[in-house]
Amino acid sequence: MSEVHERIAADLDECAGLADDQLAHAVRNRGLCGWLSTSGEYPEWTGDFRSDQELAARVCAACPVQRECLEWEFRTRGHATAGVWGPLPEDERRAVYECWEERRDGGTVAGEQA
């Protein structure tokens, strides 16, 4: 696992103490993708997987709740995530998930050892 994946997983430690409903609330109410859906200002999806994935990543990159979104996705979907979340594509997110899971299972959260 790369240093970048480890850093992203460690950054999610800030969300470790939040309950699932708190994460869901943050993502639903402050997430940029949710705002776009409710405002009617949808991106112009092309139907091309790669182009649409790049567009979704750009929307995610500007979102104020990236951490909460990725934490929530890891808790609810685990390794079986699909699409773009927080704004990582599937292969990158799965690599971060492995680091995240190791930190949680290994007792390393917020820089503390178990």
N, CA, C and O atoms as CSV, one atom per row, in Angstrom:
chain,resi,resn,atom,element,x,y,z
A,1,MET,N,N,0.843,-1.182,0.000
A,1,MET,CA,C,0.000,0.000,0.000
A,1,MET,C,C,0.885,1.240,0.000
A,1,MET,O,O,1.945,1.272,0.626
A,2,SER,N,N,0.438,2.228,-0.696
A,2,SER,CA,C,1.270,3.413,-0.836
A,2,SER,C,C,1.106,4.371,0.337
A,2,SER,O,O,0.155,4.295,1.115
A,3,GLU,N,N,2.055,5.255,0.424
A,3,GLU,CA,C,2.020,6.292,1.454
A,3,GLU,C,C,0.791,7.183,1.288
A,3,GLU,O,O,0.214,7.634,2.277
A,4,VAL,N,N,0.395,7.434,0.059
A,4,VAL,CA,C,-0.793,8.260,-0.211
A,4,VAL,C,C,-2.038,7.573,0.329
A,4,VAL,O,O,-2.869,8.215,0.971
A,5,HIS,N,N,-2.174,6.283,0.078
A,5,HIS,CA,C,-3.334,5.540,0.585
A,5,HIS,C,C,-3.356,5.545,2.108
A,5,HIS,O,O,-4.409,5.716,2.724
A,6,GLU,N,N,-2.192,5.357,2.705
A,6,GLU,CA,C,-2.086,5.389,4.171
A,6,GLU,C,C,-2.494,6.758,4.723
A,6,GLU,O,O,-3.194,6.839,5.733
A,7,ARG,N,N,-2.060,7.822,4.065
A,7,ARG,CA,C,-2.384,9.175,4.515
A,7,ARG,C,C,-3.890,9.442,4.434
A,7,ARG,O,O,-4.471,10.029,5.347
A,8,ILE,N,N,-4.508,9.014,3.351
A,8,ILE,CA,C,-5.948,9.217,3.195
A,8,ILE,C,C,-6.699,8.438,4.273
A,8,ILE,O,O,-7.641,8.957,4.873
A,9,ALA,N,N,-6.285,7.196,4.519
A,9,ALA,CA,C,-6.926,6.388,5.563
A,9,ALA,C,C,-6.759,7.034,6.935
A,9,ALA,O,O,-7.701,7.061,7.728
A,10,ALA,N,N,-5.574,7.552,7.219
A,10,ALA,CA,C,-5.327,8.218,8.504
A,10,ALA,C,C,-6.171,9.481,8.639
A,10,ALA,O,O,-6.624,9.817,9.734
A,11,ASP,N,N,-6.379,10.172,7.535
A,11,ASP,CA,C,-7.195,11.380,7.543
A,11,ASP,C,C,-8.641,11.059,7.930
A,11,ASP,O,O,-9.324,11.900,8.514
A,12,LEU,N,N,-9.105,9.861,7.613
A,12,LEU,CA,C,-10.474,9.463,7.952
A,12,LEU,C,C,-10.656,9.206,9.443
A,12,LEU,O,O,-11.785,9.102,9.921
A,13,ASP,N,N,-9.551,9.105,10.181
A,13,ASP,CA,C,-9.661,8.905,11.627
A,13,ASP,C,C,-10.469,10.008,12.294
A,13,ASP,O,O,-11.064,9.794,13.350
A,14,GLU,N,N,-10.491,11.184,11.681
A,14,GLU,CA,C,-11.287,12.279,12.239
A,14,GLU,C,C,-12.770,11.942,12.279
A,14,GLU,O,O,-13.514,12.525,13.068
A,15,CYS,N,N,-13.203,11.024,11.453
A,15,CYS,CA,C,-14.611,10.635,11.392
A,15,CYS,C,C,-14.912,9.368,12.185
A,15,CYS,O,O,-16.068,8.953,12.264
A,16,ALA,N,N,-13.895,8.749,12.771
A,16,ALA,CA,C,-14.067,7.465,13.442
A,16,ALA,C,C,-15.090,7.519,14.568
A,16,ALA,O,O,-15.799,6.540,14.802
A,17,GLY,N,N,-15.176,8.632,15.260
A,17,GLY,CA,C,-16.092,8.743,16.383
A,17,GLY,C,C,-17.514,9.123,16.015
A,17,GLY,O,O,-18.386,9.174,16.883
A,18,LEU,N,N,-17.755,9.386,14.754
A,18,LEU,CA,C,-19.100,9.763,14.324
A,18,LEU,C,C,-19.965,8.528,14.101
A,18,LEU,O,O,-19.502,7.518,13.573
A,19,ALA,N,N,-21.210,8.623,14.507
A,19,ALA,CA,C,-22.160,7.540,14.274
A,19,ALA,C,C,-22.546,7.518,12.794
A,19,ALA,O,O,-22.413,8.520,12.091
A,20,ASP,N,N,-23.021,6.369,12.337
A,20,ASP,CA,C,-23.427,6.241,10.941
A,20,ASP,C,C,-24.477,7.273,10.547
A,20,ASP,O,O,-24.419,7.831,9.452
A,21,ASP,N,N,-25.431,7.527,11.429
A,21,ASP,CA,C,-26.476,8.500,11.085
A,21,ASP,C,C,-25.922,9.920,10.999
A,21,ASP,O,O,-26.439,10.734,10.234
A,22,GLN,N,N,-24.895,10.227,11.756
A,22,GLN,CA,C,-24.248,11.535,11.640
A,22,GLN,C,C,-23.536,11.675,10.303
A,22,GLN,O,O,-23.591,12.729,9.670
A,23,LEU,N,N,-22.870,10.614,9.879
A,23,LEU,CA,C,-22.195,10.636,8.579
A,23,LEU,C,C,-23.218,10.776,7.457
A,23,LEU,O,O,-23.043,11.583,6.544
A,24,ALA,N,N,-24.278,9.994,7.530
A,24,ALA,CA,C,-25.314,10.045,6.499
A,24,ALA,C,C,-25.929,11.435,6.427
A,24,ALA,O,O,-26.157,11.959,5.337
A,25,HIS,N,N,-26.193,12.025,7.562
A,25,HIS,CA,C,-26.778,13.368,7.605
A,25,HIS,C,C,-25.841,14.387,6.956
A,25,HIS,O,O,-26.282,15.217,6.161
A,26,ALA,N,N,-24.569,14.327,7.287
A,26,ALA,CA,C,-23.591,15.264,6.721
A,26,ALA,C,C,-23.529,15.125,5.208
A,26,ALA,O,O,-23.541,16.122,4.485
A,27,VAL,N,N,-23.462,13.894,4.734
A,27,VAL,CA,C,-23.344,13.661,3.293
A,27,VAL,C,C,-24.616,14.090,2.576
A,27,VAL,O,O,-24.551,14.744,1.535
A,28,ARG,N,N,-25.755,13.735,3.115
A,28,ARG,CA,C,-27.034,14.068,2.461
A,28,ARG,C,C,-27.332,15.559,2.480
A,28,ARG,O,O,-27.918,16.091,1.538
A,29,ASN,N,N,-26.930,16.230,3.547
A,29,ASN,CA,C,-27.291,17.637,3.689
A,29,ASN,C,C,-26.224,18.620,3.234
A,29,ASN,O,O,-26.532,19.765,2.900
A,30,ARG,N,N,-24.972,18.178,3.219
A,30,ARG,CA,C,-23.900,19.090,2.827
A,30,ARG,C,C,-23.096,18.604,1.634
A,30,ARG,O,O,-22.235,19.322,1.124
A,31,GLY,N,N,-23.375,17.385,1.188
A,31,GLY,CA,C,-22.652,16.827,0.055
A,31,GLY,C,C,-23.018,17.526,-1.239
A,31,GLY,O,O,-24.194,17.766,-1.515
A,32,LEU,N,N,-22.029,17.846,-2.017
A,32,LEU,CA,C,-22.251,18.556,-3.269
A,32,LEU,C,C,-23.086,17.737,-4.244
A,32,LEU,O,O,-23.919,18.300,-4.955
A,33,CYS,N,N,-22.886,16.436,-4.294
A,33,CYS,CA,C,-23.666,15.608,-5.219
A,33,CYS,C,C,-25.143,15.648,-4.844
A,33,CYS,O,O,-25.998,15.674,-5.729
A,34,GLY,N,N,-25.456,15.654,-3.566
A,34,GLY,CA,C,-26.851,15.755,-3.131
A,34,GLY,C,C,-27.455,17.100,-3.469
A,34,GLY,O,O,-28.618,17.194,-3.863
A,35,TRP,N,N,-26.651,18.145,-3.311
A,35,TRP,CA,C,-27.139,19.478,-3.645
A,35,TRP,C,C,-27.447,19.574,-5.130
A,35,TRP,O,O,-28.464,20.147,-5.522
A,36,LEU,N,N,-26.581,19.022,-5.948
A,36,LEU,CA,C,-26.814,19.046,-7.394
A,36,LEU,C,C,-28.100,18.317,-7.737
A,36,LEU,O,O,-28.857,18.765,-8.598
A,37,SER,N,N,-28.351,17.202,-7.073
A,37,SER,CA,C,-29.568,16.431,-7.342
A,37,SER,C,C,-30.816,17.201,-6.964
A,37,SER,O,O,-31.793,17.203,-7.713
A,38,THR,N,N,-30.800,17.852,-5.818
A,38,THR,CA,C,-31.997,18.565,-5.367
A,38,THR,C,C,-32.172,19.916,-6.037
A,38,THR,O,O,-33.287,20.433,-6.099
A,39,SER,N,N,-31.093,20.495,-6.537
A,39,SER,CA,C,-31.197,21.806,-7.180
A,39,SER,C,C,-31.600,21.697,-8.645
A,39,SER,O,O,-32.002,22.683,-9.263
A,40,GLY,N,N,-31.489,20.493,-9.194
A,40,GLY,CA,C,-31.795,20.315,-10.607
A,40,GLY,C,C,-30.638,20.685,-11.521
A,40,GLY,O,O,-30.784,20.668,-12.744
A,41,GLU,N,N,-29.485,21.020,-10.940
A,41,GLU,CA,C,-28.314,21.404,-11.726
A,41,GLU,C,C,-27.409,20.189,-11.936
A,41,GLU,O,O,-26.261,20.156,-11.491
A,42,TYR,N,N,-27.960,19.206,-12.620
A,42,TYR,CA,C,-27.198,17.994,-12.867
A,42,TYR,C,C,-26.039,18.253,-13.821
A,42,TYR,O,O,-26.138,19.077,-14.730
A,43,PRO,N,N,-24.943,17.539,-13.601
A,43,PRO,CA,C,-23.864,17.615,-14.594
A,43,PRO,C,C,-24.373,17.035,-15.915
A,43,PRO,O,O,-25.376,16.322,-15.940
A,44,GLU,N,N,-23.700,17.335,-16.974
A,44,GLU,CA,C,-24.082,16.793,-18.274
A,44,GLU,C,C,-23.416,15.431,-18.459
A,44,GLU,O,O,-22.302,15.332,-18.972
A,45,TRP,N,N,-24.126,14.380,-18.028
A,45,TRP,CA,C,-23.620,13.031,-18.158
A,45,TRP,C,C,-23.603,12.640,-19.625
A,45,TRP,O,O,-24.530,12.948,-20.374
A,46,THR,N,N,-22.545,11.963,-20.024
A,46,THR,CA,C,-22.387,11.601,-21.435
A,46,THR,C,C,-22.835,10.180,-21.743
A,46,THR,O,O,-23.140,9.854,-22.891
A,47,GLY,N,N,-22.873,9.335,-20.717
A,47,GLY,CA,C,-23.158,7.925,-20.936
A,47,GLY,C,C,-21.888,7.116,-21.132
A,47,GLY,O,O,-21.926,5.885,-21.105
A,48,ASP,N,N,-20.765,7.794,-21.327
A,48,ASP,CA,C,-19.469,7.146,-21.437
A,48,ASP,C,C,-18.910,6.982,-20.027
A,48,ASP,O,O,-18.736,7.968,-19.310
A,49,PHE,N,N,-18.631,5.756,-19.629
A,49,PHE,CA,C,-18.222,5.471,-18.258
A,49,PHE,C,C,-17.037,6.325,-17.813
A,49,PHE,O,O,-17.093,6.953,-16.756
A,50,ARG,N,N,-15.974,6.356,-18.600
A,50,ARG,CA,C,-14.768,7.084,-18.205
A,50,ARG,C,C,-15.043,8.588,-18.094
A,50,ARG,O,O,-14.624,9.220,-17.125
A,51,SER,N,N,-15.725,9.150,-19.053
A,51,SER,CA,C,-16.035,10.588,-19.019
A,51,SER,C,C,-16.918,10.928,-17.826
A,51,SER,O,O,-16.690,11.921,-17.135
A,52,ASP,N,N,-17.927,10.095,-17.591
A,52,ASP,CA,C,-18.824,10.351,-16.465
A,52,ASP,C,C,-18.108,10.175,-15.132
A,52,ASP,O,O,-18.394,10.895,-14.176
A,53,GLN,N,N,-17.182,9.227,-15.059
A,53,GLN,CA,C,-16.409,9.031,-13.837
A,53,GLN,C,C,-15.520,10.241,-13.567
A,53,GLN,O,O,-15.390,10.671,-12.421
A,54,GLU,N,N,-14.917,10.784,-14.596
A,54,GLU,CA,C,-14.091,11.985,-14.438
A,54,GLU,C,C,-14.928,13.178,-13.995
A,54,GLU,O,O,-14.483,13.971,-13.166
A,55,LEU,N,N,-16.123,13.311,-14.534
A,55,LEU,CA,C,-17.019,14.397,-14.142
A,55,LEU,C,C,-17.439,14.238,-12.681
A,55,LEU,O,O,-17.449,15.211,-11.928
A,56,ALA,N,N,-17.780,13.026,-12.287
A,56,ALA,CA,C,-18.157,12.768,-10.893
A,56,ALA,C,C,-16.993,13.083,-9.954
A,56,ALA,O,O,-17.202,13.644,-8.878
A,57,ALA,N,N,-15.779,12.730,-10.345
A,57,ALA,CA,C,-14.603,13.018,-9.515
A,57,ALA,C,C,-14.407,14.521,-9.354
A,57,ALA,O,O,-14.007,14.979,-8.283
A,58,ARG,N,N,-14.682,15.292,-10.398
A,58,ARG,CA,C,-14.551,16.754,-10.284
A,58,ARG,C,C,-15.605,17.316,-9.325
A,58,ARG,O,O,-15.311,18.223,-8.546
A,59,VAL,N,N,-16.809,16.793,-9.376
A,59,VAL,CA,C,-17.848,17.230,-8.435
A,59,VAL,C,C,-17.414,16.880,-7.017
A,59,VAL,O,O,-17.495,17.721,-6.122
A,60,CYS,N,N,-16.959,15.662,-6.805
A,60,CYS,CA,C,-16.499,15.223,-5.483
A,60,CYS,C,C,-15.331,16.063,-4.975
A,60,CYS,O,O,-15.271,16.389,-3.790
A,61,ALA,N,N,-14.416,16.409,-5.853
A,61,ALA,CA,C,-13.215,17.137,-5.448
A,61,ALA,C,C,-13.538,18.481,-4.817
A,61,ALA,O,O,-12.753,18.995,-4.020
A,62,ALA,N,N,-14.675,19.054,-5.162
A,62,ALA,CA,C,-15.070,20.350,-4.616
A,62,ALA,C,C,-15.989,20.219,-3.398
A,62,ALA,O,O,-16.428,21.231,-2.852
A,63,CYS,N,N,-16.281,19.016,-2.973
A,63,CYS,CA,C,-17.258,18.776,-1.908
A,63,CYS,C,C,-16.666,19.024,-0.514
A,63,CYS,O,O,-15.528,18.642,-0.243
A,64,PRO,N,N,-17.448,19.669,0.372
A,64,PRO,CA,C,-16.956,19.949,1.722
A,64,PRO,C,C,-17.006,18.756,2.679
A,64,PRO,O,O,-16.467,18.840,3.782
A,65,VAL,N,N,-17.640,17.646,2.283
A,65,VAL,CA,C,-17.755,16.499,3.192
A,65,VAL,C,C,-17.136,15.230,2.591
A,65,VAL,O,O,-17.699,14.141,2.699
A,66,GLN,N,N,-15.991,15.387,1.969
A,66,GLN,CA,C,-15.309,14.233,1.372
A,66,GLN,C,C,-14.980,13.165,2.409
A,66,GLN,O,O,-15.204,11.977,2.174
A,67,ARG,N,N,-14.454,13.583,3.542
A,67,ARG,CA,C,-14.084,12.612,4.585
A,67,ARG,C,C,-15.301,11.827,5.049
A,67,ARG,O,O,-15.281,10.598,5.101
A,68,GLU,N,N,-16.353,12.552,5.384
A,68,GLU,CA,C,-17.560,11.903,5.877
A,68,GLU,C,C,-18.130,10.944,4.839
A,68,GLU,O,O,-18.589,9.854,5.179
A,69,CYS,N,N,-18.100,11.347,3.594
A,69,CYS,CA,C,-18.609,10.532,2.499
A,69,CYS,C,C,-17.819,9.237,2.363
A,69,CYS,O,O,-18.401,8.156,2.268
A,70,LEU,N,N,-16.510,9.344,2.353
A,70,LEU,CA,C,-15.676,8.164,2.198
A,70,LEU,C,C,-15.784,7.251,3.413
A,70,LEU,O,O,-15.849,6.030,3.269
A,71,GLU,N,N,-15.804,7.827,4.589
A,71,GLU,CA,C,-15.977,7.035,5.818
A,71,GLU,C,C,-17.300,6.277,5.775
A,71,GLU,O,O,-17.346,5.086,6.082
A,72,TRP,N,N,-18.358,6.953,5.399
A,72,TRP,CA,C,-19.689,6.337,5.330
A,72,TRP,C,C,-19.702,5.213,4.296
A,72,TRP,O,O,-20.260,4.143,4.541
A,73,GLU,N,N,-19.090,5.459,3.149
A,73,GLU,CA,C,-19.027,4.432,2.104
A,73,GLU,C,C,-18.263,3.205,2.593
A,73,GLU,O,O,-18.689,2.077,2.344
A,74,PHE,N,N,-17.149,3.405,3.281
A,74,PHE,CA,C,-16.386,2.266,3.788
A,74,PHE,C,C,-17.194,1.481,4.811
A,74,PHE,O,O,-17.174,0.250,4.801
A,75,ARG,N,N,-17.892,2.165,5.679
A,75,ARG,CA,C,-18.678,1.472,6.699
A,75,ARG,C,C,-19.855,0.716,6.111
A,75,ARG,O,O,-20.179,-0.379,6.572
A,76,THR,N,N,-20.491,1.276,5.113
A,76,THR,CA,C,-21.707,0.663,4.593
A,76,THR,C,C,-21.474,-0.307,3.442
A,76,THR,O,O,-22.240,-1.257,3.281
A,77,ARG,N,N,-20.438,-0.091,2.641
A,77,ARG,CA,C,-20.197,-0.931,1.470
A,77,ARG,C,C,-18.903,-1.724,1.551
A,77,ARG,O,O,-18.749,-2.737,0.870
A,78,GLY,N,N,-17.979,-1.268,2.378
A,78,GLY,CA,C,-16.716,-1.993,2.504
A,78,GLY,C,C,-15.934,-2.039,1.210
A,78,GLY,O,O,-15.851,-1.049,0.482
A,79,HIS,N,N,-15.373,-3.174,0.935
A,79,HIS,CA,C,-14.526,-3.351,-0.240
A,79,HIS,C,C,-15.343,-3.368,-1.531
A,79,HIS,O,O,-14.783,-3.194,-2.613
A,80,ALA,N,N,-16.649,-3.573,-1.434
A,80,ALA,CA,C,-17.509,-3.720,-2.614
A,80,ALA,C,C,-18.078,-2.390,-3.102
A,80,ALA,O,O,-19.207,-2.352,-3.590
A,81,THR,N,N,-17.337,-1.322,-2.984
A,81,THR,CA,C,-17.821,-0.019,-3.427
A,81,THR,C,C,-17.772,0.079,-4.938
A,81,THR,O,O,-17.001,-0.620,-5.595
A,82,ALA,N,N,-18.606,0.958,-5.483
A,82,ALA,CA,C,-18.641,1.173,-6.939
A,82,ALA,C,C,-18.828,2.660,-7.203
A,82,ALA,O,O,-19.379,3.380,-6.369
A,83,GLY,N,N,-18.378,3.109,-8.338
A,83,GLY,CA,C,-18.538,4.519,-8.685
A,83,GLY,C,C,-17.413,5.374,-8.140
A,83,GLY,O,O,-16.282,4.910,-7.986
A,84,VAL,N,N,-17.729,6.621,-7.850
A,84,VAL,CA,C,-16.750,7.576,-7.323
A,84,VAL,C,C,-17.251,8.045,-5.966
A,84,VAL,O,O,-18.372,8.536,-5.842
A,85,TRP,N,N,-16.427,7.892,-4.973
A,85,TRP,CA,C,-16.758,8.354,-3.624
A,85,TRP,C,C,-15.541,9.051,-3.070
A,85,TRP,O,O,-14.455,8.473,-3.020
A,86,GLY,N,N,-15.706,10.220,-2.677
A,86,GLY,CA,C,-14.811,10.984,-1.856
A,86,GLY,C,C,-13.448,11.430,-2.277
A,86,GLY,O,O,-12.599,11.461,-1.386
A,87,PRO,N,N,-13.109,11.768,-3.438
A,87,PRO,CA,C,-13.493,11.594,-4.859
A,87,PRO,C,C,-12.666,10.528,-5.560
A,87,PRO,O,O,-12.205,10.753,-6.679
A,88,LEU,N,N,-12.469,9.399,-4.947
A,88,LEU,CA,C,-11.577,8.369,-5.480
A,88,LEU,C,C,-12.291,7.381,-6.390
A,88,LEU,O,O,-13.403,6.953,-6.082
A,89,PRO,N,N,-11.674,7.014,-7.496
A,89,PRO,CA,C,-12.228,5.947,-8.325
A,89,PRO,C,C,-12.078,4.609,-7.598
A,89,PRO,O,O,-11.347,4.508,-6.612
A,90,GLU,N,N,-12.769,3.595,-8.089
A,90,GLU,CA,C,-12.837,2.310,-7.404
A,90,GLU,C,C,-11.491,1.701,-7.020
A,90,GLU,O,O,-11.323,1.270,-5.879
A,91,ASP,N,N,-10.544,1.653,-7.927
A,91,ASP,CA,C,-9.265,0.996,-7.616
A,91,ASP,C,C,-8.506,1.732,-6.515
A,91,ASP,O,O,-7.925,1.101,-5.633
A,92,GLU,N,N,-8.509,3.046,-6.563
A,92,GLU,CA,C,-7.832,3.831,-5.518
A,92,GLU,C,C,-8.567,3.687,-4.183
A,92,GLU,O,O,-7.945,3.548,-3.130
A,93,ARG,N,N,-9.881,3.723,-4.245
A,93,ARG,CA,C,-10.675,3.618,-3.018
A,93,ARG,C,C,-10.474,2.263,-2.352
A,93,ARG,O,O,-10.405,2.179,-1.126
A,94,ARG,N,N,-10.382,1.221,-3.138
A,94,ARG,CA,C,-10.159,-0.107,-2.556
A,94,ARG,C,C,-8.796,-0.200,-1.876
A,94,ARG,O,O,-8.661,-0.856,-0.843
A,95,ALA,N,N,-7.797,0.445,-2.445
A,95,ALA,CA,C,-6.475,0.474,-1.818
A,95,ALA,C,C,-6.534,1.240,-0.493
A,95,ALA,O,O,-5.932,0.823,0.497
A,96,VAL,N,N,-7.260,2.363,-0.480
A,96,VAL,CA,C,-7.423,3.129,0.761
A,96,VAL,C,C,-8.228,2.317,1.763
A,96,VAL,O,O,-7.932,2.328,2.958
A,97,TYR,N,N,-9.247,1.611,1.279
A,97,TYR,CA,C,-10.068,0.787,2.172
A,97,TYR,C,C,-9.215,-0.228,2.919
A,97,TYR,O,O,-9.403,-0.431,4.118
A,98,GLU,N,N,-8.285,-0.863,2.228
A,98,GLU,CA,C,-7.412,-1.838,2.879
A,98,GLU,C,C,-6.639,-1.183,4.029
A,98,GLU,O,O,-6.515,-1.768,5.105
A,99,CYS,N,N,-6.127,0.013,3.808
A,99,CYS,CA,C,-5.408,0.752,4.855
A,99,CYS,C,C,-6.355,1.139,5.988
A,99,CYS,O,O,-6.018,1.010,7.165
A,100,TRP,N,N,-7.544,1.616,5.618
A,100,TRP,CA,C,-8.559,2.032,6.596
A,100,TRP,C,C,-8.952,0.861,7.480
A,100,TRP,O,O,-9.025,0.990,8.702
A,101,GLU,N,N,-9.205,-0.283,6.852
A,101,GLU,CA,C,-9.612,-1.475,7.594
A,101,GLU,C,C,-8.509,-1.933,8.547
A,101,GLU,O,O,-8.777,-2.316,9.685
A,102,GLU,N,N,-7.282,-1.889,8.074
A,102,GLU,CA,C,-6.146,-2.279,8.917
A,102,GLU,C,C,-6.021,-1.346,10.124
A,102,GLU,O,O,-5.746,-1.799,11.235
A,103,ARG,N,N,-6.220,-0.051,9.906
A,103,ARG,CA,C,-6.146,0.925,11.005
A,103,ARG,C,C,-7.238,0.642,12.025
A,103,ARG,O,O,-6.984,0.661,13.229
A,104,ARG,N,N,-8.454,0.377,11.550
A,104,ARG,CA,C,-9.570,0.137,12.465
A,104,ARG,C,C,-9.436,-1.206,13.161
A,104,ARG,O,O,-9.626,-1.296,14.373
A,105,ASP,N,N,-9.113,-2.241,12.416
A,105,ASP,CA,C,-8.963,-3.576,13.011
A,105,ASP,C,C,-7.733,-3.663,13.901
A,105,ASP,O,O,-7.715,-4.388,14.895
A,106,GLY,N,N,-6.700,-2.904,13.521
A,106,GLY,CA,C,-5.458,-2.924,14.288
A,106,GLY,C,C,-5.456,-1.995,15.487
A,106,GLY,O,O,-4.500,-1.976,16.262
A,107,GLY,N,N,-6.521,-1.229,15.641
A,107,GLY,CA,C,-6.625,-0.320,16.776
A,107,GLY,C,C,-5.902,0.993,16.616
A,107,GLY,O,O,-5.753,1.735,17.587
A,108,THR,N,N,-5.444,1.303,15.400
A,108,THR,CA,C,-4.755,2.558,15.166
A,108,THR,C,C,-5.757,3.584,14.660
A,108,THR,O,O,-6.141,3.563,13.491
A,109,VAL,N,N,-6.170,4.466,15.530
A,109,VAL,CA,C,-7.107,5.524,15.149
A,109,VAL,C,C,-6.610,6.805,15.772
A,109,VAL,O,O,-6.228,6.831,16.942
A,110,ALA,N,N,-6.615,7.869,14.990
A,110,ALA,CA,C,-6.170,9.185,15.448
A,110,ALA,C,C,-4.739,9.142,15.987
A,110,ALA,O,O,-4.390,9.844,16.936
A,111,GLY,N,N,-3.920,8.291,15.348
A,111,GLY,CA,C,-2.501,8.260,15.682
A,111,GLY,C,C,-2.163,7.488,16.931
A,111,GLY,O,O,-1.016,7.543,17.376
A,112,GLU,N,N,-3.101,6.768,17.525
A,112,GLU,CA,C,-2.822,6.007,18.734
A,112,GLU,C,C,-2.714,4.526,18.426
A,112,GLU,O,O,-3.433,4.022,17.563
A,113,GLN,N,N,-1.849,3.836,19.101
A,113,GLN,CA,C,-1.714,2.397,18.979
A,113,GLN,C,C,-2.559,1.737,20.051
A,113,GLN,O,O,-2.677,2.256,21.160
A,114,ALA,N,N,-3.141,0.608,19.731
A,114,ALA,CA,C,-3.943,-0.144,20.711
A,114,ALA,C,C,-3.043,-0.875,21.676
A,114,ALA,O,O,-3.529,-1.562,22.574
